[in-house]
Amino acid sequence: MGIVLTIPELKGRIAALKAQGKKVAFANGHFDLLHVGHLRYLQAARAEGDALVVGLNDDPSVSRLKGSGRPVVPAAERAELLAALEPVDFVVVFDGDSPAPLLAELQPDVHCKGTDYGTPQRVPEYGVVRAYGGRTALVGDPKDHATSDLISKVKALP
């Protein structure tokens, strides 16, 4: 089972892993109402490294990016759920709309994003990761699951 850490705590863990020659993978997202697409993404991301860090958008950024009424589940609870998933080693909640500053600070070996980007070069954080010598990998199955679809289905129930 993974654990939820602060950024300074996580930096220490990553440094220790790298000192042991371990490869650190990083995945990020909102993870509001977990679904099978999230799990498949995280499983594939974990396969890219010896440890998986999940960067979780804080509540204000989810609200800005996804709209009113989101997130459905608060960040602390989303982090706890993510940490309980088998592929996840560490979870860190970050502020801001992009994980780019966090990636620059943590410098994981591999930044994992979903297949909907098409190519690694289309990932917005590609340049940041490349600048410190990291790699961007597209992982998971086709993006045919979405939290917004789940919310719509629930709202449509009689």
Backbone hydrogen bonds in HBPLUS format (Angstrom, degrees):
<---DONOR---> <-ACCEPTOR-->    atom                        ^
c    i                          cat <-CA-CA->   ^        H-A-AA   ^      H-
h    n   atom  resd res      DA  || num        DHA   H-A  angle D-A-AA Bond
n    s   type  num  typ     dist DA aas  dist angle  dist       angle   num
A0002-GLY N   A0083-ALA O   2.70 MM  81  4.35 138.0  1.87 163.5 154.4     1
A0003-ILE N   A0089-ASP O   3.02 MM  86  6.42 147.7  2.13 135.1 137.1     2
A0091-VAL N   A0003-ILE O   2.90 MM  88  6.17 147.4  2.00 147.8 149.4     3
A0005-LEU N   A0091-VAL O   2.87 MM  86  6.16 162.8  1.90 172.3 175.9     4
A0010-LEU N   A0006-THR O   2.92 MM   4  6.09 160.9  1.96 153.4 159.2     5
A0011-LYS N   A0007-ILE O   2.90 MM   4  6.12 155.8  1.96 155.2 161.4     6
A0012-GLY N   A0008-PRO O   3.32 MM   4  6.61 154.5  2.39 145.0 149.9     7
A0013-ARG N   A0009-GLU O   3.16 MM   4  6.53 153.5  2.23 146.0 153.3     8
A0014-ILE N   A0010-LEU O   2.85 MM   4  6.10 163.3  1.88 160.1 164.1     9
A0015-ALA N   A0011-LYS O   2.97 MM   4  6.13 160.4  2.01 146.0 151.6    10
A0016-ALA N   A0012-GLY O   3.05 MM   4  6.25 156.0  2.11 143.9 150.1    11
A0017-LEU N   A0013-ARG O   2.96 MM   4  6.23 157.9  2.01 148.7 154.7    12
A0018-LYS N   A0014-ILE O   2.89 MM   4  6.12 167.4  1.91 157.5 160.5    13
A0019-ALA N   A0015-ALA O   2.93 MM   4  6.08 148.4  2.03 143.5 152.5    14
A0020-GLN N   A0016-ALA O   3.21 MM   4  6.46 130.7  2.47 136.5 148.1    15
A0020-GLN N   A0017-LEU O   3.05 MM   3  5.18 136.3  2.25  98.8 111.2    16
A0022-LYS N   A0017-LEU O   2.96 MM   5  5.21 159.5  2.00 149.5 143.8    17
A0021-GLY N   A0018-LYS O   2.92 MM   3  4.92 158.0  1.97 104.9 110.4    18
A0050-ASP N   A0023-LYS O   2.68 MM  27  5.17 148.7  1.77 135.5 145.9    19
A0109-ASP N   A0024-VAL O   2.87 MM  85  5.26 121.1  2.23 132.3 149.4    20
A0110-VAL N   A0024-VAL O   3.14 MM  86  6.52 155.2  2.20 153.1 155.3    21
A0025-ALA N   A0051-ALA O   2.88 MM  26  6.10 178.2  1.88 170.3 169.9    22
A0053-VAL N   A0025-ALA O   2.88 MM  28  6.19 165.4  1.90 151.7 155.4    23
A0026-PHE N   A0110-VAL O   2.81 MM  84  6.10 139.7  1.97 158.2 171.5    24
A0112-CYS N   A0026-PHE O   2.70 MM  86  5.83 177.4  1.70 173.1 174.0    25
A0027-ALA N   A0053-VAL O   2.92 MM  26  6.39 156.6  1.97 160.8 168.7    26
A0055-GLY N   A0027-ALA O   2.77 MM  28  6.20 158.4  1.82 155.5 160.2    27
A0029-GLY N   A0055-GLY O   3.06 MM  26  6.58 144.8  2.18 161.4 172.2    28
A0057-ASN N   A0029-GLY O   3.08 MM  28  6.07 163.9  2.11 143.2 148.1    29
A0038-HIS N   A0035-HIS O   2.97 MM   3  5.49 126.9  2.26 111.9 124.5    30
A0039-LEU N   A0035-HIS O   3.26 MM   4  6.69 158.6  2.31 149.3 155.1    31
A0040-ARG N   A0036-VAL O   2.94 MM   4  6.17 165.7  1.96 154.4 157.5    32
A0041-TYR N   A0037-GLY O   3.03 MM   4  6.13 154.3  2.09 143.0 150.0    33
A0042-LEU N   A0038-HIS O   2.92 MM   4  6.20 161.7  1.96 156.2 160.9    34
A0043-GLN N   A0039-LEU O   2.87 MM   4  6.08 156.0  1.93 152.2 159.1    35
A0044-ALA N   A0040-ARG O   3.04 MM   4  6.14 162.1  2.07 144.2 148.9    36
A0045-ALA N   A0041-TYR O   2.89 MM   4  6.08 150.0  1.98 144.2 153.5    37
A0046-ARG N   A0042-LEU O   2.92 MM   4  6.04 157.9  1.97 145.6 151.0    38
A0047-ALA N   A0043-GLN O   3.22 MM   4  6.47 142.1  2.37 139.3 148.6    39
A0048-GLU N   A0045-ALA O   2.98 MM   3  5.36 154.9  2.04 109.8 117.9    40
A0049-GLY N   A0046-ARG O   3.19 MM   3  5.66 167.0  2.21 114.0 118.1    41
A0089-ASP N   A0052-LEU O   3.01 MM  37  5.23 152.7  2.08 139.6 147.1    42
A0090-PHE N   A0052-LEU O   3.07 MM  38  6.44 157.9  2.13 155.7 156.5    43
A0054-VAL N   A0090-PHE O   2.78 MM  36  6.19 154.1  1.85 147.9 156.4    44
A0092-VAL N   A0054-VAL O   2.94 MM  38  6.32 158.3  1.99 161.3 162.6    45
A0056-LEU N   A0092-VAL O   2.82 MM  36  6.02 166.7  1.84 154.5 157.7    46
A0094-PHE N   A0056-LEU O   2.86 MM  38  6.00 160.5  1.90 150.4 154.7    47
A0058-ASP N   A0094-PHE O   2.91 MM  36  5.67 132.8  2.14 169.6 162.7    48
A0062-VAL N   A0058-ASP O   3.12 MM   4  6.41 158.3  2.17 155.2 161.9    49
A0063-SER N   A0059-ASP O   2.99 MM   4  6.19 163.1  2.02 157.0 161.4    50
A0064-ARG N   A0060-PRO O   2.97 MM   4  6.22 157.0  2.03 146.5 152.6    51
A0065-LEU N   A0061-SER O   2.88 MM   4  6.00 162.2  1.92 150.5 155.4    52
A0066-LYS N   A0062-VAL O   2.72 MM   4  5.58 153.8  1.78 151.7 158.1    53
A0067-GLY N   A0063-SER O   2.86 MM   4  4.98 141.0  2.01 125.6 133.9    54
A0070-ARG N   A0067-GLY O   3.23 MM   3  5.96 146.0  2.35 140.2 141.7    55
A0077-GLU N   A0074-PRO O   3.05 MM   3  5.52 121.4  2.41 110.5 124.1    56
A0078-ARG N   A0074-PRO O   2.92 MM   4  6.22 159.7  1.96 155.5 162.3    57
A0079-ALA N   A0075-ALA O   2.79 MM   4  5.94 160.7  1.83 156.0 160.8    58
A0080-GLU N   A0076-ALA O   3.11 MM   4  6.28 155.1  2.17 138.3 144.8    59
A0081-LEU N   A0077-GLU O   2.98 MM   4  6.20 161.3  2.02 150.3 154.7    60
A0082-LEU N   A0078-ARG O   2.96 MM   4  6.17 164.3  1.99 150.5 154.9    61
A0083-ALA N   A0079-ALA O   2.94 MM   4  6.11 162.4  1.97 151.7 156.5    62
A0084-ALA N   A0080-GLU O   3.23 MM   4  6.41 132.5  2.47 137.2 148.4    63
A0084-ALA N   A0081-LEU O   3.13 MM   3  5.25 135.7  2.33  98.6 110.9    64
A0085-LEU N   A0082-LEU O   3.00 MM   3  5.40 159.7  2.04 112.5 119.1    65
A0088-VAL N   A0085-LEU O   3.11 MM   3  5.68 151.7  2.19 120.2 128.3    66
A0102-LEU N   A0099-PRO O   3.03 MM   3  5.23 113.8  2.48 105.5 121.8    67
A0103-LEU N   A0099-PRO O   2.84 MM   4  6.06 159.9  1.88 163.4 170.4    68
A0104-ALA N   A0100-ALA O   2.97 MM   4  6.19 162.2  2.00 155.0 159.4    69
A0105-GLU N   A0101-PRO O   3.03 MM   4  6.25 145.3  2.16 140.0 149.3    70
A0106-LEU N   A0102-LEU O   2.83 MM   4  6.01 168.5  1.84 158.8 161.4    71
A0107-GLN N   A0103-LEU O   2.75 MM   4  5.32 156.1  1.81 144.1 151.8    72
A0135-ARG N   A0109-ASP O   2.92 MM  26  6.25 155.5  1.98 147.2 154.6    73
A0111-HIS N   A0135-ARG O   2.77 MM  24  6.23 158.9  1.82 158.1 165.2    74
A0137-ALA N   A0111-HIS O   2.90 MM  26  6.17 160.1  1.94 147.1 152.5    75
A0113-LYS N   A0137-ALA O   2.92 MM  24  6.33 159.5  1.96 160.9 167.7    76
A0139-VAL N   A0113-LYS O   2.79 MM  26  6.02 160.0  1.83 161.4 168.4    77
A0117-TYR N   A0114-GLY O   3.42 MM   3  6.43 172.4  2.42 125.2 125.6    78
A0118-GLY N   A0115-THR O   3.12 MM   3  5.81 161.7  2.16 120.3 125.2    79
A0122-ARG N   A0119-THR O   3.06 MM   3  5.55 155.0  2.12 114.6 121.9    80
A0123-VAL N   A0120-PRO O   3.09 MM   3  5.51 163.3  2.12 114.2 119.5    81
A0126-TYR N   A0123-VAL O   2.95 MM   3  5.31 167.0  1.97 124.4 126.8    82
A0128-VAL N   A0125-GLU O   3.11 MM   3  5.36 118.7  2.50 105.6 120.2    83
A0129-VAL N   A0125-GLU O   3.08 MM   4  6.36 166.4  2.10 164.0 167.6    84
A0130-ARG N   A0126-TYR O   2.90 MM   4  6.06 163.5  1.93 154.1 159.4    85
A0131-ALA N   A0127-GLY O   2.94 MM   4  5.97 148.3  2.04 140.5 148.8    86
A0134-GLY N   A0129-VAL O   2.84 MM   5  4.99 146.4  1.95 160.3 149.2    87
A0133-GLY N   A0130-ARG O   3.02 MM   3  4.99 155.3  2.08 102.7 110.4    88
A0144-ASP N   A0142-PRO O   2.79 MM   2  5.80 116.5  2.20 118.5 101.1    89
A0149-ASP N   A0146-ALA O   3.09 MM   3  5.25 125.3  2.41  98.1 111.6    90
A0150-LEU N   A0146-ALA O   3.17 MM   4  6.61 152.4  2.25 146.1 153.6    91
A0150-LEU N   A0147-THR O   3.02 MM   3  5.01 113.3  2.48  95.5 111.7    92
A0151-ILE N   A0147-THR O   2.91 MM   4  6.24 160.4  1.95 157.9 163.0    93
A0152-SER N   A0148-SER O   3.01 MM   4  6.19 157.5  2.06 142.6 148.6    94
A0153-LYS N   A0149-ASP O   2.97 MM   4  6.22 156.0  2.03 147.9 154.3    95
A0154-VAL N   A0150-LEU O   3.00 MM   4  6.26 160.2  2.04 152.9 157.7    96
A0155-LYS N   A0151-ILE O   2.95 MM   4  6.16 163.1  1.98 152.6 157.3    97
A0156-ALA N   A0152-SER O   3.02 MM   4  6.16 136.6  2.21 140.4 151.6    98
A0156-ALA N   A0153-LYS O   3.20 MM   3  5.11 128.0  2.49  91.2 104.7    99
A0157-LEU N   A0154-VAL O   3.16 MM   3  5.36 157.7  2.21 106.2 113.1   100
